[in-house]
Each structure stands twice: as C-alpha cells, then as structure tokens.
Amino acid sequence: MVKNIFDTRKLLIIHASAVLINGEALLFLGKSGTGKSTVCQLLRPYATQIADDWVYLMPCDDNRWRMASADARKFYTLSEQQLANLVLTPVNTILSLSQAKEFALARLNDMTVCRCLVNAFYEVWPNINADRNLGRAVFPWIASLARMVPGYELSFTRSKNLFSFLVKEIDMAFD
C-alpha cells in the first residue's frame, strides 16, 4: 500500500482552487461544477491563479497555514526534494462557494469551515477510500486550519464586480 502523504509529511491534499493577492492565498472550496475555476477567472484582472484543482496545505512554524498548488503534481507522496521545491503561500481566507443571482458573503463558524475542509479532503481521489485511521489522524489538523483561517460562504454571480464586492466585504489588504 502507498503510504499517504499526510503520514509522512503532515501535508494535506484537498480539492480546491486558489488565487494569490498581495502574497497571500484565497482558497475556494466546493464540489466539481460549483464555480471554483469561474471565480478564479473573474478575479484574474486583480489576482494570479495559483491552483485550479488540488491544493497541498501545510502548517508552518510561524503558526500559519500555507498552501501550494498540487495541480501539476498530484503526488500522493513527495520526496524531500519535491517538498523543498514547493512554493508555499500563506492562506488568508477560505471561501466555500455557491452560485446565486446576487453576491452574498457570510462568515462561517469554525465547525462549518471544518466540515467544508473535510469534504474537500475526501473529494481528492487518493483520500476517497482512505481508512478510518487516516481520517482520525487528519481531522485535528483540519480542525486547526479551520480555527486559524477565517472562512466564508460566498454566493456569487458571474460578474466582473466580484473583486470589488470581496474588497468591500473581506478584511484583507487588496492593494
């Protein structure tokens, strides 16, 4: 059996997309077809897309969580060299997505953010059939991430006004 990347590196893999704004990442969560790629495209004039499908998440020594794109790699294990070559970006905000006729943003409590992250964890193919021991091992790490990084439910419409809406609603330096 292939040893899970979490067992060897404490590196989580989740189904998400992400953009880079001012050196920090906004993570977008949601099942396939929810609009993660669409949101990244809408933000393209203001942000750089850094992940489209899979994201590595890793706690760091400075009490921050960092992410790296796993899109091109999709490795279930990483060598020391591959780990050293990851470009880790601090995670600023987690947004769970849904499409709607109007923009809306609601702060999520830690438990709901945790649930969204667990769902994103189990949407990655190597984790789908993971045994209970992996789930038990991963859960405290996911809960830590949910407590440390603010999460929101973002209802969005396909509009170029998404960025200005987020700037107004999220306490993040977007300059």
Contacts in CASP RR format, 6 or more apart in sequence:
PFRMAT RR
TARGET T0000
AUTHOR 0000-0000-0000
METHOD contacts of the structure
MODEL  1
MVKNIFDTRKLLIIHASAVLINGEALLFLGKSGTGKSTVCQLLRPYATQI
ADDWVYLMPCDDNRWRMASADARKFYTLSEQQLANLVLTPVNTILSLSQA
KEFALARLNDMTVCRCLVNAFYEVWPNINADRNLGRAVFPWIASLARMVP
GYELSFTRSKNLFSFLVKEIDMAFD
2 76 0 8 1.000
2 77 0 8 1.000
2 126 0 8 1.000
3 77 0 8 1.000
4 76 0 8 1.000
4 77 0 8 1.000
4 126 0 8 1.000
4 130 0 8 1.000
4 134 0 8 1.000
5 11 0 8 1.000
5 13 0 8 1.000
5 75 0 8 1.000
5 76 0 8 1.000
5 77 0 8 1.000
5 78 0 8 1.000
6 12 0 8 1.000
6 13 0 8 1.000
6 134 0 8 1.000
6 137 0 8 1.000
6 138 0 8 1.000
6 141 0 8 1.000
7 134 0 8 1.000
7 137 0 8 1.000
8 77 0 8 1.000
8 78 0 8 1.000
9 58 0 8 1.000
9 78 0 8 1.000
9 83 0 8 1.000
10 58 0 8 1.000
10 59 0 8 1.000
10 141 0 8 1.000
11 56 0 8 1.000
11 57 0 8 1.000
11 58 0 8 1.000
11 78 0 8 1.000
11 83 0 8 1.000
12 56 0 8 1.000
12 57 0 8 1.000
12 58 0 8 1.000
12 121 0 8 1.000
12 138 0 8 1.000
12 141 0 8 1.000
12 142 0 8 1.000
12 145 0 8 1.000
13 54 0 8 1.000
13 55 0 8 1.000
13 56 0 8 1.000
13 57 0 8 1.000
13 70 0 8 1.000
13 76 0 8 1.000
13 121 0 8 1.000
13 124 0 8 1.000
13 126 0 8 1.000
13 127 0 8 1.000
14 29 0 8 1.000
14 54 0 8 1.000
14 55 0 8 1.000
14 57 0 8 1.000
14 117 0 8 1.000
14 120 0 8 1.000
14 121 0 8 1.000
14 123 0 8 1.000
14 124 0 8 1.000
15 29 0 8 1.000
15 30 0 8 1.000
15 31 0 8 1.000
15 32 0 8 1.000
15 53 0 8 1.000
15 54 0 8 1.000
15 55 0 8 1.000
15 120 0 8 1.000
15 121 0 8 1.000
15 123 0 8 1.000
15 124 0 8 1.000
16 27 0 8 1.000
16 28 0 8 1.000
16 29 0 8 1.000
16 30 0 8 1.000
16 36 0 8 1.000
16 51 0 8 1.000
16 54 0 8 1.000
16 55 0 8 1.000
16 120 0 8 1.000
17 27 0 8 1.000
17 28 0 8 1.000
17 36 0 8 1.000
17 37 0 8 1.000
17 39 0 8 1.000
17 40 0 8 1.000
17 49 0 8 1.000
17 51 0 8 1.000
17 52 0 8 1.000
17 53 0 8 1.000
17 55 0 8 1.000
18 25 0 8 1.000
18 26 0 8 1.000
18 27 0 8 1.000
18 28 0 8 1.000
18 40 0 8 1.000
18 49 0 8 1.000
18 50 0 8 1.000
18 51 0 8 1.000
18 55 0 8 1.000
18 67 0 8 1.000
18 69 0 8 1.000
18 89 0 8 1.000
19 25 0 8 1.000
19 26 0 8 1.000
19 28 0 8 1.000
19 40 0 8 1.000
19 43 0 8 1.000
19 47 0 8 1.000
19 48 0 8 1.000
19 49 0 8 1.000
19 50 0 8 1.000
20 47 0 8 1.000
20 48 0 8 1.000
20 49 0 8 1.000
20 50 0 8 1.000
20 89 0 8 1.000
21 43 0 8 1.000
21 46 0 8 1.000
21 47 0 8 1.000
21 92 0 8 1.000
21 172 0 8 1.000
21 174 0 8 1.000
22 172 0 8 1.000
22 173 0 8 1.000
22 174 0 8 1.000
22 175 0 8 1.000
23 89 0 8 1.000
23 90 0 8 1.000
24 89 0 8 1.000
24 90 0 8 1.000
24 91 0 8 1.000
24 92 0 8 1.000
24 172 0 8 1.000
25 50 0 8 1.000
25 67 0 8 1.000
25 89 0 8 1.000
25 90 0 8 1.000
25 91 0 8 1.000
25 92 0 8 1.000
26 43 0 8 1.000
26 47 0 8 1.000
26 92 0 8 1.000
26 93 0 8 1.000
26 95 0 8 1.000
26 166 0 8 1.000
26 172 0 8 1.000
27 55 0 8 1.000
27 67 0 8 1.000
27 91 0 8 1.000
27 93 0 8 1.000
27 94 0 8 1.000
27 95 0 8 1.000
28 35 0 8 1.000
28 36 0 8 1.000
28 39 0 8 1.000
28 40 0 8 1.000
28 95 0 8 1.000
28 97 0 8 1.000
28 154 0 8 1.000
29 36 0 8 1.000
29 94 0 8 1.000
29 95 0 8 1.000
29 96 0 8 1.000
29 97 0 8 1.000
29 116 0 8 1.000
29 117 0 8 1.000
29 119 0 8 1.000
29 120 0 8 1.000
30 36 0 8 1.000
30 96 0 8 1.000
30 97 0 8 1.000
30 116 0 8 1.000
30 119 0 8 1.000
30 120 0 8 1.000
30 123 0 8 1.000
31 119 0 8 1.000
31 123 0 8 1.000
32 123 0 8 1.000
34 97 0 8 1.000
34 98 0 8 1.000
34 99 0 8 1.000
35 97 0 8 1.000
35 99 0 8 1.000
36 52 0 8 1.000
36 97 0 8 1.000
37 52 0 8 1.000
38 158 0 8 1.000
39 95 0 8 1.000
39 97 0 8 1.000
39 154 0 8 1.000
39 156 0 8 1.000
39 162 0 8 1.000
40 47 0 8 1.000
40 49 0 8 1.000
40 52 0 8 1.000
41 49 0 8 1.000
42 156 0 8 1.000
42 158 0 8 1.000
42 159 0 8 1.000
42 160 0 8 1.000
42 162 0 8 1.000
42 163 0 8 1.000
43 49 0 8 1.000
43 162 0 8 1.000
43 163 0 8 1.000
43 166 0 8 1.000
45 160 0 8 1.000
45 163 0 8 1.000
46 163 0 8 1.000
46 174 0 8 1.000
47 163 0 8 1.000
50 67 0 8 1.000
50 69 0 8 1.000
50 89 0 8 1.000
51 67 0 8 1.000
51 68 0 8 1.000
51 69 0 8 1.000
51 70 0 8 1.000
51 71 0 8 1.000
52 69 0 8 1.000
52 71 0 8 1.000
53 70 0 8 1.000
53 71 0 8 1.000
54 69 0 8 1.000
54 70 0 8 1.000
54 71 0 8 1.000
54 73 0 8 1.000
54 74 0 8 1.000
54 124 0 8 1.000
55 67 0 8 1.000
55 68 0 8 1.000
55 69 0 8 1.000
55 70 0 8 1.000
56 67 0 8 1.000
56 68 0 8 1.000
56 69 0 8 1.000
56 70 0 8 1.000
56 86 0 8 1.000
57 65 0 8 1.000
57 66 0 8 1.000
57 67 0 8 1.000
57 91 0 8 1.000
57 145 0 8 1.000
58 65 0 8 1.000
58 66 0 8 1.000
58 67 0 8 1.000
58 68 0 8 1.000
58 88 0 8 1.000
59 65 0 8 1.000
59 66 0 8 1.000
59 141 0 8 1.000
59 144 0 8 1.000
59 145 0 8 1.000
60 66 0 8 1.000
60 88 0 8 1.000
63 148 0 8 1.000
64 90 0 8 1.000
64 91 0 8 1.000
64 148 0 8 1.000
65 90 0 8 1.000
65 91 0 8 1.000
65 145 0 8 1.000
65 148 0 8 1.000
65 149 0 8 1.000
66 88 0 8 1.000
66 89 0 8 1.000
66 90 0 8 1.000
66 91 0 8 1.000
67 88 0 8 1.000
67 89 0 8 1.000
67 91 0 8 1.000
68 86 0 8 1.000
68 87 0 8 1.000
68 88 0 8 1.000
68 89 0 8 1.000
69 87 0 8 1.000
73 82 0 8 1.000
75 82 0 8 1.000
76 126 0 8 1.000
78 86 0 8 1.000
91 145 0 8 1.000
91 149 0 8 1.000
92 149 0 8 1.000
92 172 0 8 1.000
93 149 0 8 1.000
93 150 0 8 1.000
93 151 0 8 1.000
93 152 0 8 1.000
93 170 0 8 1.000
93 172 0 8 1.000
94 113 0 8 1.000
94 116 0 8 1.000
94 117 0 8 1.000
94 146 0 8 1.000
94 149 0 8 1.000
94 150 0 8 1.000
94 151 0 8 1.000
94 152 0 8 1.000
95 151 0 8 1.000
95 152 0 8 1.000
95 153 0 8 1.000
95 154 0 8 1.000
96 108 0 8 1.000
96 112 0 8 1.000
96 113 0 8 1.000
96 116 0 8 1.000
96 151 0 8 1.000
96 152 0 8 1.000
96 153 0 8 1.000
96 154 0 8 1.000
97 154 0 8 1.000
97 156 0 8 1.000
98 153 0 8 1.000
98 154 0 8 1.000
98 155 0 8 1.000
98 156 0 8 1.000
99 155 0 8 1.000
99 156 0 8 1.000
99 157 0 8 1.000
100 155 0 8 1.000
100 156 0 8 1.000
100 157 0 8 1.000
101 157 0 8 1.000
102 155 0 8 1.000
102 157 0 8 1.000
103 154 0 8 1.000
103 155 0 8 1.000
103 156 0 8 1.000
103 157 0 8 1.000
103 159 0 8 1.000
103 161 0 8 1.000
103 162 0 8 1.000
103 165 0 8 1.000
104 153 0 8 1.000
104 154 0 8 1.000
104 155 0 8 1.000
105 152 0 8 1.000
105 153 0 8 1.000
105 154 0 8 1.000
105 155 0 8 1.000
105 165 0 8 1.000
105 166 0 8 1.000
105 169 0 8 1.000
105 170 0 8 1.000
106 152 0 8 1.000
106 153 0 8 1.000
107 150 0 8 1.000
107 151 0 8 1.000
107 152 0 8 1.000
108 116 0 8 1.000
108 151 0 8 1.000
108 152 0 8 1.000
108 153 0 8 1.000
110 143 0 8 1.000
110 146 0 8 1.000
110 147 0 8 1.000
111 146 0 8 1.000
112 153 0 8 1.000
113 146 0 8 1.000
113 149 0 8 1.000
113 151 0 8 1.000
114 142 0 8 1.000
114 143 0 8 1.000
114 146 0 8 1.000
117 142 0 8 1.000
117 145 0 8 1.000
117 146 0 8 1.000
118 139 0 8 1.000
118 142 0 8 1.000
121 127 0 8 1.000
121 138 0 8 1.000
121 142 0 8 1.000
122 128 0 8 1.000
122 130 0 8 1.000
127 134 0 8 1.000
152 170 0 8 1.000
154 166 0 8 1.000
156 162 0 8 1.000
163 174 0 8 1.000
166 172 0 8 1.000
166 174 0 8 1.000
167 174 0 8 1.000
END
